[in-house]
Amino acid sequence: MDYALLVIEKRNENWDVSQYFDDNERPYAVAVDPSAPERAYLGTFNDGLWRTVDGGNSWSRIGSDFMSSRVMAVAVAAEDRPQEYGTVYAGTEPSAVYRSDDGGDTWSKCHGLTDLDSATEWSFPGRPDTHHVRWIEPDPNDPERLYVSIEAGAVVTTSDRGETWVDRVPNGPFDAHTLATHPDAPGRVYAAAGDGLVEKLESHEYGESTDGSESWIYSSEGIEHHYGWAVAVDPSDPDTRVLTTSPHAGRAHDVEDQAIRTHDEPNDPYSVIYRRQGEEPWQQCTDGLPDPAGLFVPVLGTVADEPGTFYALTNRGLYRSTDSGETWNEVHLTWNDKYREQQPRSVAATSIRDE
């Protein structure tokens, strides 16, 4: 959430919630190491990068090599390593990508990102004098390849762990908020974007690439709300996707905090979840989910060994679908009333470990 990190764990038949951090750090992005799920990394808006090595029970600050306290994106590339953990990447504001090959102990900057031609056009609407790395997506079939989204301005790629960069392609997403990949679909990249608002283009809230981001196809049939935010893919089916959307940025986010108010009514969030299978039109998900009115735009998560299962974290609580997004059930948690006024920023799900 905006002002707390929640660690939610199922014990027997009950779900426990533990809260970490507070208003000062402002948790923003979280990632779990797929090779070592007890290790997770948290980027904060005000206080740099943090790490847990015990499943979230305790956290320590890392990343003293960073030049920025704003860590807006984190990711872990799953690869075979003697240390039994993956390569960690962190993205900051202003836009920079850092890499750690030793589980977060030391970091090196991936140079050349802002030397790309498109960098002169990068600008974040909420803070137009700067921009940031919004998302880092490692390729599950090539751990040296990354897809990186800059908010706002580009989706760029690297095939050598950030040593060199390839700039955005002419029809690539301009304002991709979330990127996703799938191990059973090599070269396929999914993007939830706000391009239809930023560039005044039509039907660019969702796009896919099948050639590693060299070209993109956009599809919005059935979508009525054109600000795409989060996308997730069924772990067992790369053709089943779930997308979260809002009418526009002003109703997706905590606009008082973001300073991007674009509507007259104060703080009136409204967000919708859609699903799509194959080439069928997008369908709105309503069964079991809270009313869109009052809902900040949700974030989504999946677990590799839970086929057909999606998690949606909202300001109304955590929801779970086990039928590929068709129907949803609320996960019964002790939900603090103050969370209802906070926007969920990131969610990372992993398999439940035996106690």
N, C-alpha and C positions, 0 to 999 in steps of 0.2 A: 504494500500500500504506500501512499505518499509519505507517511511519517512513521512507518514501522515495517520491520521484516517479520513475517509470520512463518514459523516452521510448523507445518501441519502433518501429523503422523497418525496412522491408524494402528491402534494397539488393541488386539483382539477384535471386538466389534465396535469399539469406540474410537472417535477421532479426537486427538489432543491438539491444542493450539498453544504454542509458546511464542512470545513476542520479544524481539530484540531491536535495539537501536531506538532512536526517538526523533523529535523534530529537528535536531541540529544536523544529523548526518544525512537524512533524507534518502533512504534506499531507493535505487533506481533500476538496476539491472542485475539479474542473478543467473548463474549457470552452474550446472552440476557436471562433474567429470564422469562421462559414461563408463570409463574403465575403472574408476574408483569412486563410487557414489557417496562415500562418506566425505569426499572432498567437494566443496562448493565455493564459489567466488561471488562476491557482492560488490557492484559498483554503486557509489553514492554520488549525490548531486553536490554535496558540500565537503565530503571528507574522504575522498580517494577510494582505494580498493581494499577489501577485506577478504579473509579466507577462513573457512572452517575445515578441520580435518577429522571431526568427530560427529558428522551428520547434523551439524547446526547447533550442538549444545554449547559451543564456545566459539568466539570469533577473535581474530587478531588482524591488525592493520598491516598491509604489505604494500609493495609497489612504491617504495621511496624514490625510485628512479623517475617517476612521473613528473612532468612539468605542470600538470593540471590536477586540481582537486576534484574535478568533475569527470567521473568515469561513467559514461552513458551506455556502454555496451560491453558485454563479456561473453566469451565463448570458449569451449574446450574442444579441440580436434582429437577424436578417438584414433589412436595409432598405437602400434605395438612398441613399447618402450621398456627397457630393463627396469626402470623405476616403477612401472605399473601405473603410470598416470599419463594423461595426454598433454599436448602442447596448449598453453593458455594464451588467449588473446584478449586485450582490453582496448577499447576505443574511448577517446576523450573529447571534451570540448575545451579549446578549439580542436578541430579534427586532426587526430593522430592515432596510429595503431601501434601498440606495444606487444611484444611476444616474450613469453617465458618458457624455457625448455626444462625447467627444474621445479615445476609445480608451484610457481609463484614466488620462489625465493629471490631470484634476480630477473631483471627485465632488460630488453634491448628495444630501441625504437625501430620500427619498420620505415625507413626513410623513403622519400620520393612521392608520398601520397599527395601532398599539396603542390607538387611540381606538375601534376596533370593539367592539361589545357583547360578542362572544365572548372578547375578550382577557383578561377577568378569569378565564377558565377555562383558559387555556393553561398547560401545565406539562409539562416533559420528565421522564419517570420516572427516568432516570439521574441527573439533577440537578434535583430537583423544585422548587427555589427559582427556576428560570429556565426559559426555552424559547428556541427558535431557528427561523430560517428554514431548513427542510430542503431545499426544492426551489423553483426558479424556472423556469417553462416559458413562453417567449414563444410567442404564437400565430403559426404560420407564414403565415397568411393576413391577419393584422392586426398589424403590428409594434408598435402602441401598446398591445396587449392582452397581459396577463400572467396566468398562473395561479400562485399562490404557496401552498406548503404550509408550515404551521407545525407543528413537532414539539414537543409534540403539542397539537392543538386545532382545526385548521380548514384548509380550502382556501378561500382568498379570491381575489378577482379585481380587476383594474383595467383600464379601457379607455382610459386616458389617460397611460400610462407612469408610473403611480404617483402621479399628482397627487391622485386620489381612489380610494377602495377600496369594494368591495362585500363584505359579510360572508358567512360560510358559509351555505349553504342548509340547511334542516332535515335532509335525508337525505344531505348531502354527507359525504365521508370525514373522519373525525376525526383519523386518524393516518396520512396518506399519506406514504410514504417516497420514492416516485418518481412523477412525472407525465410524461406523454408526449403529443404531438400528431402530426398527420400532414397534410402539405400537400394531399393528395387527399381529406381528410375534414374540411371546414370545420365548426367548432364541436364537434368530437369531442375529448374528453379521456380519457386512460387513467390509471388510478391503481393502484399497488401499495401496499397498506396493511396495518397491523396492527390494524385496528379490532376484529376479532373477539376480540382479547385485551384491548385497552384498555377497550372499552365492554361487554365480555362479550356481544357480538352474534354471531350465527351467520352464517358465510359472507360475511364482509366483507373478505377479503384481496385482492380485486380488484374494481374498479368502473369503469364507463364512463359518460360523459355525452355526449350527442349535441347538446346545446343550449348549449354554452359554460359548463358548470358550473351551470346553473340547476336541473337535476335529475339524479339518478344512478340507475343500475341496477347491481346486484351479481350476479356469476355465479361459481360455484365448483364446478360439476359436474365431477367427476374429480380435484379437488384434495384431497389428503390431509394437507397440511402448511399450516397456516393463518396463518402470519406472512409476508405478502407484503413483498418488499423492493425489487426492481428490475423494471421493465417496459420492453420495447422493441418497436417495431413495424417490420415489413418495409417498407423504403423503397419497394417497388413495390406493396404491398398493405396497405391499412389494416385489413383483416380478419384478418391473421396477426400474432399477438402471442406474445412469449416472456416468461415470468415466473419470477423466482427466489423461492424460499420456504424456510421453515424451520419446525420444529414450534412454536417460540416464540423470543422475543428472546434468552433465555439460551443457546440453541444456535445462534443466527445470528451472534452477535458475539463479540468478545474480551471475555468477561464480567468478567475480572479488571480490565480497563481501564475498562469501562463501569460497574462497580459496580451491575449489575442482575442478579446471579446469581439464577436462578429454578429451579435444579435441584441435585441433590446431587453429581453427578460433576463434578470440576474440568475445565474447559476441554475439553468434548467436543462440538465443533461438528458440526452435521449440516444439510445444505442440499440442496435439490432444484430442478431446473429443469423447467418445464412449457412446453408450447406449445399454442396454440389457433388453429384456422382457422374463420372464419365463426362459426356458432352451434353448432359441434360441441363436445362436452365437452373439457376440458383433458386433455392426454396428457403423461405424464412422459417427459422426454428422458433416455435412458440411453446411446444408441449413441455411443461415442467420448468420453464425459465421465468424469471421475474418480468414484470411489465417493462417495456422499453422506457417509459417515462420515468425520469429520475435515475437512470442507469448511465454512469460513466462508461466509456467504451471498454469492454472486457478484454483481458488477455487470455491466451490459450496455451495449453500444454498437452503433451502426450508422453506415454512411456513405451519404449521399444517392445517390451514383452507383454503389452496389454492390447491385443488387436481389437479394433473397433471402438476404442475408448478415447474420449476427449475430456479434458478438464477446462472449465471456464471460471476464472477468478473475477468476481464483480464486487462492487461496493455493497451489494446486498448479500454476499456470501460466496461460497464455492459450490459449483455445480458440476455434475459428472454425467456423461453419456456413455453407455456401453453398447449402443446400436448405431455407431457411426454418425452420431449427431442428430438422429431423427427425434429422439426423446431424451429428456434430461431429468435428473433428480438432484435435489439439494443435498449436499453433504452436511449432516447435522453437526454444527460446531457451536461453541460459545462465541458469538459474534458481537464484539464490542460496538456500541452505538456510534462511537466516533469513526469507525471504519466506514459507515454509511455515507460519510461526507468526504471520503478520500478516494482518489482515483487509483485503481490498481495499476502498477507500472510494469510488473514482470512476474512470470511464474515459471518455475522449473520443477518438473516432476521426475521421480525416479522410483525404481522398484522398492517395495517395502522389504526391509531387511528382517531376518529372524532375530528375535530378542534373545 
